[in-house]
Amino acid sequence: MRVGVGLPTTTPRDDPAVLLDWARDAEAGPFTSLGVVDRVVYDSHDPLTTLAAAAAVTERVRLVTMIAIAPIRNATILAKQAASIDALSGGRLVLGLSLGAREDDYLATGAAWRDRGRSFDRQLARIREVWEDPAIGPHGGAQDGPPLLVGGGSAPAFLRTARSADGYVHGGGPPRAFDSAASHARSAWVDAGRPGEPQLWGQSYFTLTDPDAGDAYLRDYYAFTGAFAERIAADLLTSPEAVQDRVRGYRDAGCQELVLLPATSDPSELSRLAEAVAPVVNG
């Protein structure tokens, strides 16, 4: 299993330059991807803009949205932005998309909250059309566009994965939660008559520098979920042993790439995480 690391685009930071320094350091390994999350009504950096910047200071790692909220964006512009990042990075983009769970992001962008599911279905089809249209371009690593992942935990999400995407990205939690979601994604894939298997990506939050700050960040970021924010914060990985157990658990559940998202912006998080995952990745 491959292990990626998130960029601290939503965590409290004093210096935005930490993002590019983080990307440069992640390039040294053992990480295979740089991931970003998405939120509009929050003190955060735009995911696609951030990945474009990261593409300029890296050459090896893949660049993945974990996820970007599709229905709040124009599908044609989203497809062109993604294709541009893919081309500029030498075919390293992986575009993970989902509905998002925050109504305030829809209100802020003027998108329809109630129609978001149908809108997302139309967008997935339109994105493929744009990527396959030689008149629009640009084209990166593949003529039909970068790998496309769908996120979410509902039956429609698994159907969208099977019908319109290359794989599924899970929203986090213990390995048993990933295992259950991955099983649904595989079943939908088979039912749709797709050959092979879907790509399966997962994510988990970690901090190896400041558990209290990480806990406070997750409670704030997920405050809109109410009491569920407590469960998310409780799942925060705060020791090398916890990180190693999580990597092994996701690997055993069939995850192909696990992206570990930072809960602080402390630059030392990256080197500590690299040291923690090295025995599992190299073993």
C-alpha positions in Angstrom: 0.0 0.0 0.0 1.1 3.5 -0.8 1.1 6.3 1.9 0.5 9.9 1.1 0.5 13.0 3.3 -1.9 16.0 3.3 -0.9 19.6 3.0 -2.0 21.8 5.9 -4.4 24.0 3.9 -7.1 24.2 6.6 -5.1 24.1 9.8 -4.1 27.3 11.7 -0.9 28.8 10.2 1.1 32.0 10.6 3.0 31.7 7.4 1.4 30.5 4.1 4.9 29.7 2.8 4.7 26.6 5.0 2.6 25.0 2.3 5.3 25.1 -0.4 8.0 24.1 2.1 5.8 21.2 3.2 5.4 20.1 -0.5 9.1 20.3 -1.1 9.9 18.2 1.9 7.3 15.6 1.1 8.9 15.1 -2.3 11.8 13.5 -0.5 9.6 10.5 0.5 8.5 8.1 1.6 5.2 9.7 0.6 3.7 9.0 -2.7 1.1 11.8 -2.8 0.1 15.2 -1.5 -3.5 15.5 -0.5 -5.8 18.5 0.1 -9.3 18.9 1.4 -11.9 21.5 0.5 -14.0 24.0 2.3 -15.2 27.5 1.3 -16.5 29.0 4.5 -13.4 28.5 6.6 -9.9 30.0 6.9 -8.4 27.8 4.3 -6.6 27.7 0.9 -8.4 26.6 -2.2 -7.5 23.0 -3.0 -6.9 23.3 -6.8 -4.9 26.5 -6.5 -2.8 24.9 -3.8 -2.1 21.8 -5.9 -1.1 24.0 -8.8 1.5 25.7 -6.6 2.6 22.4 -5.2 3.1 21.1 -8.8 5.6 23.8 -9.4 7.9 22.7 -6.5 7.6 18.9 -6.9 8.3 16.4 -9.6 7.5 13.0 -8.2 4.5 12.9 -5.8 1.0 12.7 -7.1 -1.4 15.5 -6.3 -4.8 14.5 -5.0 -8.0 16.3 -3.9 -9.4 14.4 -0.9 -12.0 15.7 -1.9 -13.1 18.8 -3.8 -16.7 19.8 -3.6 -18.0 19.4 -7.1 -21.5 21.0 -7.2 -20.3 24.4 -5.9 -18.2 24.7 -9.0 -18.9 25.1 -12.7 -18.2 21.6 -14.2 -16.5 22.9 -17.4 -14.2 25.2 -15.5 -13.5 22.5 -12.9 -12.6 20.1 -15.6 -10.3 22.6 -17.3 -8.6 23.5 -14.1 -8.0 19.9 -13.3 -6.6 19.2 -16.8 -4.3 22.2 -16.5 -2.9 21.0 -13.2 -2.5 17.5 -14.6 -0.7 18.8 -17.7 1.6 21.2 -15.7 2.5 18.5 -13.3 3.3 15.9 -15.9 0.2 13.8 -15.4 0.3 13.7 -11.6 -3.2 14.8 -10.6 -5.8 12.6 -9.1 -9.2 14.3 -8.9 -11.3 13.2 -5.9 -14.8 14.7 -5.9 -17.8 14.6 -3.7 -20.9 16.5 -2.6 -19.5 18.0 0.6 -21.5 18.1 3.8 -21.7 21.8 4.6 -24.7 23.8 3.5 -22.9 27.1 4.1 -20.4 26.3 1.4 -23.3 26.1 -1.1 -24.9 29.3 0.2 -21.7 31.2 -0.1 -21.2 30.1 -3.7 -24.9 30.3 -4.8 -25.1 26.6 -5.6 -28.3 24.6 -5.0 -28.1 22.5 -1.8 -31.2 20.5 -2.5 -30.3 19.6 -6.0 -26.7 18.7 -5.2 -27.0 15.0 -6.0 -28.5 15.4 -9.5 -26.1 18.3 -10.1 -23.1 16.1 -9.2 -24.3 13.3 -11.6 -24.5 15.8 -14.4 -21.1 17.2 -13.6 -19.3 13.8 -13.6 -20.6 13.2 -17.2 -19.6 16.8 -18.2 -16.1 16.5 -16.8 -15.5 13.4 -18.9 -16.8 15.2 -22.0 -14.4 18.1 -21.4 -11.4 15.9 -20.9 -12.2 14.0 -24.1 -12.8 17.2 -26.2 -9.7 18.1 -28.1 -11.0 21.6 -28.7 -10.8 22.4 -24.9 -7.7 20.8 -23.5 -5.1 20.8 -22.2 -4.2 17.1 -22.0 -1.8 15.8 -19.4 -0.7 12.3 -18.6 -3.7 10.6 -20.2 -5.8 11.6 -23.2 -9.1 11.0 -21.3 -8.0 13.0 -18.3 -6.6 12.3 -14.8 -7.9 9.5 -12.6 -11.2 10.4 -11.1 -12.3 9.4 -7.6 -15.7 9.7 -6.0 -16.2 10.1 -2.2 -19.1 9.7 0.1 -20.6 7.0 2.3 -24.1 6.5 0.7 -25.4 4.1 -1.8 -25.5 6.9 -4.5 -21.8 7.5 -3.9 -21.0 3.9 -4.6 -23.1 3.9 -7.7 -21.4 7.1 -9.0 -18.0 5.5 -8.4 -19.0 2.5 -10.5 -20.7 4.4 -13.3 -18.5 7.5 -13.7 -15.2 7.2 -11.9 -12.0 5.3 -11.7 -12.2 4.7 -8.0 -13.5 5.5 -4.5 -12.1 7.7 -1.8 -13.2 7.1 1.8 -13.8 9.9 4.3 -11.8 8.5 7.2 -12.2 6.5 10.4 -10.9 3.2 11.6 -9.9 0.4 9.2 -13.2 -1.4 9.8 -15.1 1.6 8.5 -12.9 1.7 5.4 -13.4 -2.1 4.9 -17.1 -1.8 4.9 -17.2 1.1 2.5 -14.7 -0.5 0.1 -16.8 -3.6 0.1 -19.8 -1.6 -1.1 -17.7 0.2 -3.7 -16.4 -3.2 -5.1 -20.0 -4.6 -5.2 -21.3 -1.6 -7.1 -18.4 -1.9 -9.5 -19.2 -5.5 -10.2 -22.9 -4.8 -10.5 -22.1 -2.1 -13.1 -20.1 -4.6 -15.2 -16.9 -2.7 -14.8 -13.7 -4.7 -15.5 -11.0 -5.1 -12.9 -11.4 -3.3 -9.5 -11.9 0.4 -8.5 -9.0 2.3 -7.1 -9.5 2.5 -3.3 -8.1 5.5 -1.4 -8.4 6.3 2.3 -7.5 9.1 4.7 -6.9 9.6 8.4 -5.9 12.6 10.6 -2.7 12.7 12.6 -0.5 14.9 14.7 2.8 13.8 16.2 3.7 17.3 17.7 0.7 18.7 19.5 -2.3 16.4 20.3 -4.2 19.2 22.1 -3.9 21.6 19.1 -4.9 18.8 16.7 -7.9 17.9 18.9 -9.0 21.6 19.0 -8.6 21.9 15.2 -10.8 18.8 14.4 -13.5 19.9 16.9 -13.6 23.3 15.2 -13.4 22.1 11.6 -16.1 19.5 12.2 -18.3 21.5 14.6 -21.1 21.6 12.0 -21.5 17.8 12.6 -22.5 18.3 16.3 -21.6 15.5 18.6 -20.0 13.6 15.8 -17.0 16.0 15.9 -16.1 14.3 19.2 -15.7 10.9 17.4 -13.6 12.4 14.7 -11.3 14.0 17.2 -11.1 10.8 19.2 -9.8 9.0 16.0 -6.8 11.4 15.7 -3.5 9.5 15.5 -1.1 11.0 18.0 1.8 8.5 18.2 4.1 6.6 15.8 2.5 3.4 17.0 -1.0 4.6 16.2 0.1 5.7 12.8 1.7 2.4 12.1 -1.3 0.4 13.3 -3.6 2.6 11.0 -1.4 2.0 8.0 -1.3 -1.8 8.6 -5.1 -1.8 9.2 -5.9 0.0 6.0 -3.4 -2.1 4.0 -5.1 -5.3 5.3 -8.5 -3.9 4.4 -7.4 -3.5 0.7 -6.6 0.2 0.7 -4.3 1.1 -2.2 -3.3 4.6 -1.0 -3.8 6.1 2.5 -3.3 9.8 2.8 -2.5 11.0 6.3 -3.9 14.5 6.8 -2.1 16.8 9.3 -4.1 18.4 12.2 -1.5 21.1 12.8 0.8 23.1 10.5 4.0 22.4 12.5 6.7 21.8 9.9 8.2 19.0 12.1 5.0 17.0 11.6 6.3 15.8 8.2 9.7 14.5 9.3 8.1 12.8 12.3 5.5 11.1 10.1 8.1 10.0 7.6 10.0 8.3 10.4 6.9 6.7 11.8 5.7 5.2 8.4 9.1 4.2 7.1 9.2 0.8 8.9 5.7 -0.1 7.6 6.2 1.1 4.1 9.7 -0.3 3.7 8.9 -3.5 5.6 
